[in-house]
Amino acid sequence: MGTNNMLAFALFSVISVASGLYFHIGETEKKCFIEEIPDETMVVGHYKVEMFDRNVNDYVPTVYGLGMHVEVTDPEDKTIMSRTYAADGRFTFTSHSAGEHVICLHSNSTAWFSSGQLRVHMDIQVGEHAVDYSQIQAKDKLSELQLRIRQLLDQVEQITKEQNYQRYREERFRQTSESTNQRVLWWSIAQTVILLITGFWQMRHLKSFFEAKKLV
Amino acid sequence: MFVNVSVIDITSTCRTQWNSFVLGGMPLFGTELTFELPDSEKQCFFEQIEKGVQSTIEFQVITGGQYDVDMELTAPNGQTLYKDVKKQYDSFTWTPDQTGVYKFCFSNEFSTFSHKVVYFDFQVGEEKPLFDQENKQATAMTMMESATEDIHSSLNDVIDSQTHFKLREATGRIFAEDLHARVNYWSIGETLIILMIGLGQVFILRSFFTDKKTSGMPIHS
């Protein structure tokens, strides 16, 4: 058991390469992703950053203290998480209010301006997708069927939460539309009244002006 | 892939087995991201795909301008697999015939001032099984197990539909909120213009009849 574990960790450190989706950003650039999620939803993000090495003409895993600063903003534009992680990092947060959360990444490079390009492997999983079922199976000693049922329960719970959030958003949409309707009505009336008043004022003013000038 | 190597005790047989390539709970077969694409810019994403693994890319523009974006999918040898301009929504499935890095790019270069928010869903291969199947004999599934598999696949479809509805609703709602604000600004602007024109007309007219003593006289015989 002991040697197995040791081998496991050794293998893990060697095989721990990240593939998956990646994109390029400049060293001083910031990249943001938007997640619109209901409340009490867990979001897990995985990233791995590599730096372009001119000597090798390829992207190499960084060795000198390059990390990524991760910032998460909630729908009210309040920062709920702002931390710097290493070149290979995993961050988690749970939303406390429903709405648009923005996850921003930028490297902690101190260069003022730079031509260095970074390759960032990125993966963000939300809600039920973020759950680690192998861990749950090991912890609770569940059989296959039980684990599958647990997964189905998580999925259904996520669907329910999303539906509730959808209902709230639709109501907001409807309120906005009704408010726009009201605004258009009141502004039209107001503008018509202002037009009439302006017209009357013009005529009255000009009449008294011409009477004063003895033209009328 | 992020690879986790862990050891699981099978209590029934008290044997220690290797579970290799059990993913750390992340079904990395699918990535969905929503990002903002500023005007006159292009954003590319890359992924290493093996030959023969069926993949799907699906994207939708949520906010911005005419809700359109250019998309281009390129194979490792430079061949363009998919290229279309000014699309609001599309879905493309293909089976790669070569192993390598596939690149797909979203371009907003045709727009000068509207930045777009783009959602995409990139799926590679099938969903990884919930448990490691390597060390198990392939036994036929019981009725319960196959029923739960069906339920799981149906729930996946439900979640997919939900995502589509959510995106469409977001598009409509953001536009409505924008309209709400714009009605106010434009109305205030128009009111000011009406007042300015009203006052301006009067004072310009007055200026025709003043200052020049001679021109102010009525024409009479």
Chai-1 contact restraints between the chains, C-beta under 6 A:
chainA,res_idxA,chainB,res_idxB,connection_type,confidence,min_distance_angstrom,max_distance_angstrom,comment,restraint_id
A,N4,B,V7,contact,1.0,0.0,6.0,A-B,restraint_1
A,N4,B,T16,contact,1.0,0.0,6.0,A-B,restraint_2
A,A8,B,V5,contact,1.0,0.0,6.0,A-B,restraint_3
A,A8,B,V7,contact,1.0,0.0,6.0,A-B,restraint_4
A,L11,B,V5,contact,1.0,0.0,6.0,A-B,restraint_5
A,F12,B,V5,contact,1.0,0.0,6.0,A-B,restraint_6
A,I15,B,V3,contact,1.0,0.0,6.0,A-B,restraint_7
A,S19,B,M1,contact,1.0,0.0,6.0,A-B,restraint_8
A,S19,B,Q48,contact,1.0,0.0,6.0,A-B,restraint_9
A,G20,B,L28,contact,1.0,0.0,6.0,A-B,restraint_10
A,L21,B,T31,contact,1.0,0.0,6.0,A-B,restraint_11
A,L21,B,F45,contact,1.0,0.0,6.0,A-B,restraint_12
A,L21,B,E47,contact,1.0,0.0,6.0,A-B,restraint_13
A,Y22,B,F46,contact,1.0,0.0,6.0,A-B,restraint_14
A,F23,B,F45,contact,1.0,0.0,6.0,A-B,restraint_15
A,F33,B,L33,contact,1.0,0.0,6.0,A-B,restraint_16
A,F33,B,F35,contact,1.0,0.0,6.0,A-B,restraint_17
A,I34,B,T34,contact,1.0,0.0,6.0,A-B,restraint_18
A,D123,B,T31,contact,1.0,0.0,6.0,A-B,restraint_19
A,Q125,B,M26,contact,1.0,0.0,6.0,A-B,restraint_20
A,D132,B,G25,contact,1.0,0.0,6.0,A-B,restraint_21
A,Y133,B,G25,contact,1.0,0.0,6.0,A-B,restraint_22
A,Y133,B,L130,contact,1.0,0.0,6.0,A-B,restraint_23
A,S134,B,V22,contact,1.0,0.0,6.0,A-B,restraint_24
A,E144,B,F131,contact,1.0,0.0,6.0,A-B,restraint_25
A,R148,B,T148,contact,1.0,0.0,6.0,A-B,restraint_26
A,L152,B,I151,contact,1.0,0.0,6.0,A-B,restraint_27
A,Q155,B,L155,contact,1.0,0.0,6.0,A-B,restraint_28
A,I159,B,V158,contact,1.0,0.0,6.0,A-B,restraint_29
A,E162,B,Q162,contact,1.0,0.0,6.0,A-B,restraint_30
A,F173,B,R173,contact,1.0,0.0,6.0,A-B,restraint_31
A,F173,B,A176,contact,1.0,0.0,6.0,A-B,restraint_32
A,T176,B,A176,contact,1.0,0.0,6.0,A-B,restraint_33
A,T176,B,E177,contact,1.0,0.0,6.0,A-B,restraint_34
A,T176,B,H180,contact,1.0,0.0,6.0,A-B,restraint_35
A,S177,B,A176,contact,1.0,0.0,6.0,A-B,restraint_36
A,T180,B,L179,contact,1.0,0.0,6.0,A-B,restraint_37
A,T180,B,H180,contact,1.0,0.0,6.0,A-B,restraint_38
A,T180,B,V183,contact,1.0,0.0,6.0,A-B,restraint_39
A,R183,B,V183,contact,1.0,0.0,6.0,A-B,restraint_40
A,V184,B,V183,contact,1.0,0.0,6.0,A-B,restraint_41
A,W187,B,S187,contact,1.0,0.0,6.0,A-B,restraint_42
A,Q191,B,T191,contact,1.0,0.0,6.0,A-B,restraint_43
A,I194,B,T191,contact,1.0,0.0,6.0,A-B,restraint_44
A,I194,B,I194,contact,1.0,0.0,6.0,A-B,restraint_45
A,T198,B,G198,contact,1.0,0.0,6.0,A-B,restraint_46
A,Q202,B,G198,contact,1.0,0.0,6.0,A-B,restraint_47
A,Q202,B,V202,contact,1.0,0.0,6.0,A-B,restraint_48
A,H205,B,V202,contact,1.0,0.0,6.0,A-B,restraint_49
A,K213,B,F209,contact,1.0,0.0,6.0,A-B,restraint_50
A,L215,B,P218,contact,1.0,0.0,6.0,A-B,restraint_51
